[in-house]
């Protein structure tokens, strides 16, 4: 008897291969979010904006939690506290307890200003107080690069946005891989956030074959393999239309295409990649409604405005830097109080001070004379006399208004008569002479001008009915 070999086999879990040698690259400024309470180190930030006028005198970096002293100097909070602690350590013996050297509590922190040795007590709000909000806002608005710039992140933003970016949205932040493996464990290798697979919950270190070739790749190395290594990942060249160019050779191929062509789209500076070998192809491209070419005039106008705003911004930045220099150097000593901010470089010399004192004296003297003359008048104008003065002013105002209306009517009447004379002269063919009107408003015949024959004209009332109606209407 033949034995039955058709028995169902027991299910066997598929075994996968994992590549744990793929590790994240750590740079001195890179940020890894391995624990929920990890925060970026603000000292490792790379700034895009100029920071010369916002640097702490101690650490020579942009302020972090700045504090201003009573003497007008500004420092980072940790920097000034560390100066106080170092001064205490130097004044005490080596056996000082470590608690006082590491504490950041300001209850017992006292010392001197590092710049002018003014005695300071951190517990006294008048000796050491938060820097005015305008300076803090200027620091937070500085443009910075992402901490993961060396890993490939191209983000640029303000400093106050950096922490949210690297902790919540940056794809290059290092996190732990929580993918499931065949043995039921969780992978805890550090990876970049952009490789995290939240849908399948599979470990991104699992090895599989490339879809174009037989190379072994993982989700982490797949992108680099397709761009730089795979010879069968064909792409279409936008310049010549060739669809058999591997992606790894595409850049070099397009450079050769550009060398062979002579005509480019006028909108190539804003992203249009078209190029051709003759003018007819260029005209055909432009007639086929190139969207970037239609947008080019608007783009040009926008760039002109941007350049103008850039120049204006540079000028304003110079003015801000001048103010910041005076604040950081302590030239403005009343920041943080209710008084108005002092003018920067208000007094250039002793002569300017004397001139200012003289002007103040003259202003006070003129105020005194004005008050001396106005107060008696105001006292005299109280009661019924004040009402009579006001009523007389109102009556005078009405009389002046009536006179102005009468003058306006007379001017209008003269204007209308002049218009009629010009109209009548044009009707008579431009013959030189002077028109004379009678008391009834009817025009007489034209008088001869000098050098003309008087017999050509006769005195009499004009019989033209249209002229009479026009004259009466005027």
BELNORSUL-V863250 format. One line per field, one symbol per residue. phi: phi as a letter, one per 40 degrees, with the letter a starting at -180 (. if undefined). psi: psi as a letter, one per 40 degrees, with the letter a starting at -180 (. if undefined). burial: 1 if it has 24 or more other C-alpha atoms within 12 Angstrom, else 0. Layout:
phi=???
psi=???
burial=???
This chain:
phi=.cccbccccccbcccbcbbcccbccbbdccbbccbcccbccccccbccccbccbcccccfbddbfcbbcccgcbaccccccccccccccccbcccccccccbcbcccbcbibcccbgccbbccccccabdcdcccccccccccbccccccchcbcbaccccccccccbbccbccbccbccbccgcbcbccbcccccbcccfccccccacccbacccbbcccccccccbbccbccbccccbgcbbbcccbccccccccccccbbbcdcccbhcccaabaccccccccccgccccccdccccccccccccccccccccccccccccdccccgcbbbcgbcccccccfcbcacccccccccccccccccccccccccccccccccgcccccccccccccccccccccccccccccccccccccccccccccggccibcbbcccgcccccccccgbccccbbcicccccccccccccc
psi=hhihefihihhhhhhihigeehiihhideihhgdidehiiheeeihhdihedefihedefiiihgiihideeihiiddddddddddddddeiieeiiededeiehedfhiaihedefhhihdehdddhiiiiddddddddeihiiidfddeehehhaideedddddddeheehhihhfiiideeihhfihiideehgedefiheehhiiiedaeihiiddeddddddedheegiihhedeehefhiddedddddddddddiehiheedeeeheiiieiddddddddefghddddedddddddddddddddddddddddddddddddddeedhefieieiihiihfdhdidddddddddddddddddddddddddddddddeiaddddddddddddddddddddddddddddddddddddddddddddeefhiahihiadeeihiihiiiheihdeeiiiihhehddddddddd.
burial=000000000000000001000001000001111000000101101110101111111100111111111111111111111111110000000000000010000100111111000001110000111111001101111111111110101011111111101110011111111111100000101111111100000111111100000001111111001100110010101011000011101100110010000011111000001111000001001000000110000000000000000000000000001011111111111111000000000000000000000000000000000000000000000000000000000000000000000000000000001001100100000000101110000111111000000000000000000010001000
